[in-house]
Amino acid sequence: MQNRKEKVLLLENIHADAHRAFEAKGYQIESLPKSLPEAALREALVGVTALGIRSRTEISPALVSAAPDLVVIGAFCIGTDKINLSACTEAGVPVFNAPFLNTRSVAELALGHMLALLRFIPDRNNEMHQGIWKKTASGAMELRGKTLGIIGYGNIGSQLSVLAENLGMNVVFFDTSEKLSLGNAVRMDSMADALRAADVISVHVSGSHQNINLIGAAQFEMMKKDSIFINLSRGYVVDIDALAAHLRSGKLKGAAIDVFPAEPDNGETFCSPLQGMANTILTPHIAGSTQEAQKAIAGFVSNKMLNYLAWGDTRLSVNFPHAELLQQPGQHRILHIHKNITGVIAGVSRVLAADGFNITGETLRTTHEVGYALFDVSGTITEGIADALRQIPGTIRVRILY
């Protein structure tokens, strides 16, 4: 009962492979180069089944409530902190992301920044553009033999660890979770220990609210004199004013920042206390923005969204129970999302039995909030049966997939 006139909205210049993937399955696609403010997005979501976004679009509870046709959201990036996952779950909207496909791109940029900052490349570059020839070795250092402190040892931090060690660096790290050390990396007992030990600090933590202002004046004071600081994670992780003060005082040798507390859309003016700072690299949230990464993410996330739309597969969803049901020839599939309360599945069985349906396959997965069930039945499912299933107490959403 799928309608291949269903609409897909892709925002923020998502790679064209995503457009092609949906188009190949018969969906109508609208692609826009940037994010939309909430009022405009609410209007654009009328009649939209699937929404694809990147890191700038905010999905609020009010927006989710105003988009009853929305079935699935794809975050074509790592972070989902701009998406209210609880509201999506309550509305029966699974969210998929790409948790590891741009890790190499981010790790490579972090390495590039280290090399540039230890050699004062930003300053030498600016001088050359002004016609100043300043050939000097003063303060310039090799990466080899330096200690890298990684704050956050997830997919990106751990890959950076391996790359840095291969270039001759010593690696220490801190993570709030127990993580397996790769190579010769040493896990520190506290973030303070990692900050005090490192010549270069690179931050790769999640978008969790507990990481807001994780690095402030007190943490910069813990760092070595002439250390390098890099943040490619989230803008609100670092107190930018404190960072500027420690660059200005000479405590830090340099910094590279790719993410900021407030990030303008394309065309808007960017302002930061870090502008004009010596030996400081500022980039517009591009750490994961390579052609290789964006192509891989487009294929991965669109595939997850399409598999959910077609078969109800929720594996790797960030907010839904993970479930799949193998296809059976000649069968018809019902997707039932409900509050995790007793009696719902019994109610589904009663509705189907009353109409003479034989359930030939089923799976049920639950979280504390929701239950997610797939049923394969031998008979054709009418809208009347679908409506009866929607009347079962606790039901959030019913979809007839085929």
N, C-alpha and C positions, 0 to 999 in steps of 0.2 A: 504493500500500500504506500510505498514511498513515491513522492511526487518529485520528479526530476526537474521541476520548475522552481525548486527550492533555491533560496538566495543565500549567497555567501558574501560577507563583507570583510575585506582585508585592508588593514590600516598600516601606516608607518613604513611604507615602501618595502613590504615583505617580498622576498625573492620570487621572481616570476615562475619558478618551478612549482610553487604552491598554487598559483593561479592555474597553471597547466594541469595539475593533478585533479583539482576540482572540476575543471572544464571537461576533462576526459571522462568524468563520471556523469556529465550532463547537468551540472549545477550552473546557475546564473551567478556570475561573479562581478562584484564591484571592488576595484582596488583604488585606494587613495594613498598619496605619498606621505601623509603625516597623520598625527592623532587628531581627534576632534574633542572640543569641550563637551561637557556632559549634555547640555541642552541639544546641541547639534547631533551628538551620538545617539541620544534617545530617539530623535526623529529618524536618523539613518537606520536604526535597528528595527523599524516597523517592517514586519514580514520577513526578517532575516532569521535563518535557521542556524547558521554557523558564523562565528566571529573570530577573525585572526588579528592579533595585536602584537606589538613588541613592548618595549620597556616604558613607554611614555603614557600609554592610555590607562586611565583609572576606571575601574569597574566598581561602582558603589552599590550598596544594597538598593537604593532608590532606582538606579539604572536597571538592575536585574529585575526588580518588580515591574518596571515599565516595559519590559521586553518579553512578553509571554510566549512569543514564537521562537525565542532563542533556545536552542537545544544543546549546543556545545561551544566551548571557547578554547581556542588554541593560543598559547603564549609562545611566540616564535623567538624565544630567548630562554635564559635560565630562570630569572626571577619572576615570581608571581606576587610580590608584595604590593603591587598596585591593584590587585584583584581581591575583592572581598570574598574569600573562599567559602566562608560560612553561609553567606547569602546565596552563593551559587549552589551550594549543597542543598540548602533548604528549598530552592526553586527547581531542583532536579537537573542542574546543568553541570556536567563534568568538565573539568579543566585539564588540559594537557600542556606540557611544556617540553623544553629540550634541555635536560639537566647536565649534559656533558659534551655536546657537539661543538661548542666553541671554546672548550677548555684550552686546546693547543694555541689558538689565536691569542687568547688572553695571556697565557704563560709566555709566549714569544714576545709580546709587547712589553711585559714586565722585564724580561731579560734585556730587551733593547733599551729600555729606560735606564736600567742599571749601568750598562756600558756607557751610555751617553752622559749620565750624570757624574760618574766617576772620572770622566775625561773632560768635564766642563764643556761639552759639545754645544749646549744651548747658548752659552756666553760667546764661545768662539764663533759660532754661526752668526749671531747677531752682529758681532764686531766686523766680520768679513763683509756682511751686507752693507755696512756703513763705511767700507773702504779701509778698515783698520786691520793691519797685519800684526797679530800678537802671537808670535811663536814662543810658547812657554811650556815647561813641564811642571810648573809650580802647582802643587796639590793634585795633579793628575795621577791616577792609580789604576792598576790592573784589577780585573775582577777576580782572577786566580788568587786563592789564599784568603779571601775575605769571607766573613761569616754572614750568611743570609738568614734573617729571622722571618719566618712565615707565620702570620697570624691567620689561622683558618686553614686546616689541612684536608680540605675536601677534594673534589675532582680537579679543581684548578691548582690549589696549593700543593697537592701531592705531585702533580705533573711538573710544576715549576721546580719542585724539590729535586726531581730526577735530572731535569735539564741543567739546573744550576750546578749540581754536583759533577755532572759530566764536563763542565767548564772549569772545574777546579775549586769551586766554592765549598766551604763547610756550611752545613745546613742545620739549623735548629728550628723548632716549630712549637706552637701552642695551639691546641684545639680543646674546646670544652667537652668534646666526646672522645672516647678512647679510639685512637686511630693507629693502624699498623704503620710503623716507620718504614719508608722505602730507602733502599741503599744504606748509607751511613748516617742518615738524618737522625737527630736526637730530639726526642720529645721533652720539652721543658715542663716543670711542675706548675708554672704560672706564666701569664702573659708578661708580667714584670720581668721575670727571669729571661724570657726571650728578647725583650726590648733592650735589656742591659747588655746582653751578650752579642748583639748583632751590629755589624757595620752597615748593613742594608736591611731595611724592614719593608716587607711587602704584605699588604692586607688583602685577604681573600675570604671574608666571612659572608654569611648568608644575610638576607634581608630581614631577619627577625628583629622585632622591636627591641629586644634586649641588647641589640648591637648599636642602638642610637647613641651617639657621642661616646663610642667605645674608646676612641683615641682623643684625648684632650690635653690640656696643659700639663697635668700631672704625668701623663704617659710620655709626652715629649721630653720632660725633665729627666725621665729615666733613661732615655736613649744616650748613646755615646756622643761626645762632641764630634762634629764632622760626619755624622751618619747621614745616610740617604733614606728618604721616606717615599714610599709608593702606595697609592690607593687606587685599585681598579675594581673595587667591590660595590659599595653603595655610598652616595654622597653624604648621607646623614651619619655615617659611621665616624667621621672625623670633624672635630671642631676647627673649621677653616680659619677663624680668627686666631686661634692658638697656634695653628701651623704657620700662619703668616708671621706672627710675632717671633717664633723660634727660627724662621728663615732670616728675618730681619736682624735678629740679634747675633747671628752667626753660629748658633748652636747646631743647626743642620747645615750640611754641605749643599744639599739640594733636595728637590722633591719632584715627583711626577704624579699628577692627579688627572684622572679620566672621568670622574663622577663628582657631582656637586649637589649641595642641598636643594638648590633651585636650578633647574635646567630649562632654558628657553626652547621653544620650537624653532625650526629652521626659519631664518629671517629676523628673529627677535634679537635684541641686543643682549650680549652676555656680559655680566659684571661679577667680579670676584675680588676679594682682598689680595688674591695671589697674583693678580695681573701686575706685570712690571718687576716681579721678584727675580733676583739673579739666580741663574742655574735652576730654573723651575720650568718644567714641561707641563703645559695644559692642553688636554685634548678633549674633544666634545663627545664623550661616552662612545668611543669607537673600539674599545679593547677587543670585543668579540666580532667586530664588523670587518671580516675578510670575506672575499668571494667564496672561499672554500667553506667557511663556517656557515654563512648564510644559505648557501646551496644545500648543505647537509641538513641544516635545521628545517628548511622549507620542506624537504622530502620527508623528514622524520615526523614533524608535527602534523602536516597535512595527512600523512598516512594514518596516524593515530586518530585524527578526527574522522576520516573517511571510514575507518574500521568500526568506529563507534556508531556512526550514522547508518552503516550498512548492516552490521552484525551485532551491535551492542557490546563490543569488546572494550572494556575499561582498563585494561592492563596499563600501568604506568600513569594513570590519572593521579593528579596531586590531591584531589579532594574526595574521590569516590572509592568505594570498595573495588578491588581488582577482580574482575570476573570475565570469563569467556565461555562460550559453548560451541563445541564443534558442530559444523553444519551437517544436516542430514537431508539427502535428496527428497524432494517432494513434501517437505514439512513447512510449516508456517511459524513465524517467530513473533512472540510478544515480549516487550520490555516493560517491566513494572518497577517504578521507583516509589518508595514509600517510607514513612517514618518507621523507625525501628521499634515497633510495638507489637504485642502479641495479636494473633488472629488474622493478620493480613494475608499470609500465604494460604491459610485455610479458606479465607474468603475468595481468593482467586480460584482455588480448586473447586469451590462450590459453583461459582459462575460458569466455569468451563464444563463441569460435569452436568450442570442443568441443561446445557446446550449440546450435550452428547460428544464433547471433545475428549479425545484420548491424549494425555500428555506423554509425548515420546522422548522428551529430554528436558532437563531443567537444571539450573544452578542458582544458588542464593549466596550472596555475600553481604555482610553487614559491618557497619561501624557503630559507634555509640549513637550517632544521629540518624543514620539512614540504613535502609535495606535495599538491596539491588538484586532483582531476579530476572532471569531469562527463561522463557518457556517455549519449547517447540511442540506444536500440536499438529494433528493429522488433517484437520479440516480448515476450510477457508474462514477467516475471521472477519466478521462484518463490523460496521460502525456501531451497531446496536450492542454487540458483545463488548467492544472497546468502551462504550459509554457505561455499561454495567460494571466493568472493571474499575472505571474512574470513580464510581460511587462507593467503592469499598472504603470504610473509614481508615484514615491514615495514608491514603494514596496521594502521592505528589504528582506523578506523571505517568501516563501510559502511552507507549508508542507501538504501533503495529509495523514491524520492519519489513516483512514480506509474507 
